[in-house]
Structures are given as structure tokens and as C-alpha cells.
Amino acid sequence: MIGIAREQSLPEISRFLTQHNYTYPLAADPHREAYKQFAALGIPRSYVVSPDGIILFQSVGYDPKEFDSMIQMIAKELARLGVH
């Protein structure tokens, strides 16, 4: 998992991670370069990408049912890959 911080710099991200005690990777996208590749509007966006680069799941915004679907998709893909 990697989070992409749209419009934030690396120092801003570092402070945020420290303040909230997050341990997952967070990448800076201060000029929206990554964001432009996937969207014109709407955050958060979630993608599950297979090891061969196929988008298996995508969503815009947050909905608990959709989030549960994403978790199930990840579990299914990890099982298919033999990852426990």
C-alpha cells in the first residue's frame, strides 16, 4: 500500500506521518503529476493493482460497503498468489 499526497511536499508528509503515527509509505505529488494520470476530480481514490499492472479495483470517495469490497478483493488476490 502506498498513499499519494496530492499537492503536499515531502516535509509536509513527514510531519503528517509523525503527528498521526502512520507507518505506511506516503509519496509526495506536489504538482499533481500522479493524480493527473488517474483522475480529474475526486479524492480519496483507491486502486488495487495486480503484480502485472492490471487495475483490479478502483473507487472514488469513501463508502464502507465499497471499502469492504476492496478488502475482500485484496484477500482474494493474495490467496490466489499464495500470500498469507
C-alpha positions in Angstrom: 0.0 0.0 0.0 1.2 3.5 -0.8 -0.6 6.8 -0.2 -0.1 9.6 -2.6 -0.3 13.1 -1.0 -1.8 15.4 -3.7 -0.3 18.9 -3.5 1.9 18.2 -0.4 5.7 18.3 -0.2 7.9 15.7 1.4 8.4 17.8 4.6 4.7 18.2 4.9 4.2 14.5 4.5 6.9 13.7 7.1 5.2 15.9 9.7 1.8 14.4 9.0 3.1 10.8 9.3 4.8 11.7 12.6 1.8 13.5 14.0 -0.5 10.6 13.2 1.9 7.8 13.9 1.3 6.3 10.4 3.8 3.7 9.2 2.7 3.1 5.6 4.5 4.7 2.7 3.3 8.1 1.6 4.6 9.7 -1.6 4.6 13.4 -2.4 2.7 14.6 -5.5 3.1 18.4 -5.1 2.4 19.2 -8.8 -0.4 16.6 -9.2 1.6 14.6 -11.7 0.4 11.2 -10.4 -3.1 12.5 -9.8 -3.3 13.7 -13.4 -2.7 10.1 -14.6 -5.7 8.7 -12.9 -8.3 11.5 -12.2 -9.5 15.0 -12.9 -11.7 15.2 -9.8 -12.4 13.3 -6.6 -10.4 12.2 -3.6 -9.8 9.9 -2.0 -9.3 7.4 -4.8 -8.4 3.8 -4.1 -6.8 1.3 -6.6 -5.8 -2.3 -6.2 -3.3 -3.1 -8.9 -2.1 -6.7 -9.6 1.6 -7.6 -9.8 1.3 -7.5 -13.6 -0.2 -3.9 -13.6 -3.9 -4.6 -14.1 -6.3 -2.5 -12.1 -8.4 -4.9 -10.2 -10.4 -2.4 -8.2 -11.0 1.3 -8.1 -13.2 3.7 -6.2 -13.7 7.4 -5.6 -14.6 8.7 -2.2 -15.3 6.6 0.8 -18.1 4.2 1.3 -17.9 1.5 4.0 -19.5 -1.2 1.7 -17.2 -0.4 -1.1 -14.2 -0.4 1.3 -15.3 -3.9 2.5 -15.4 -5.0 -1.2 -11.9 -3.7 -1.7 -10.6 -5.6 1.4 -12.3 -8.8 0.0 -10.7 -8.2 -3.4 -7.3 -7.9 -1.7 -7.7 -11.0 0.3 -8.9 -13.0 -2.7 -5.9 -11.8 -4.8 -3.4 -12.5 -2.0 -4.9 -16.0 -1.7 -4.6 -16.5 -5.4 -1.0 -15.5 -5.3 -0.3 -17.8 -2.3 0.4 -15.0 0.1 -0.7 -15.4 3.7 
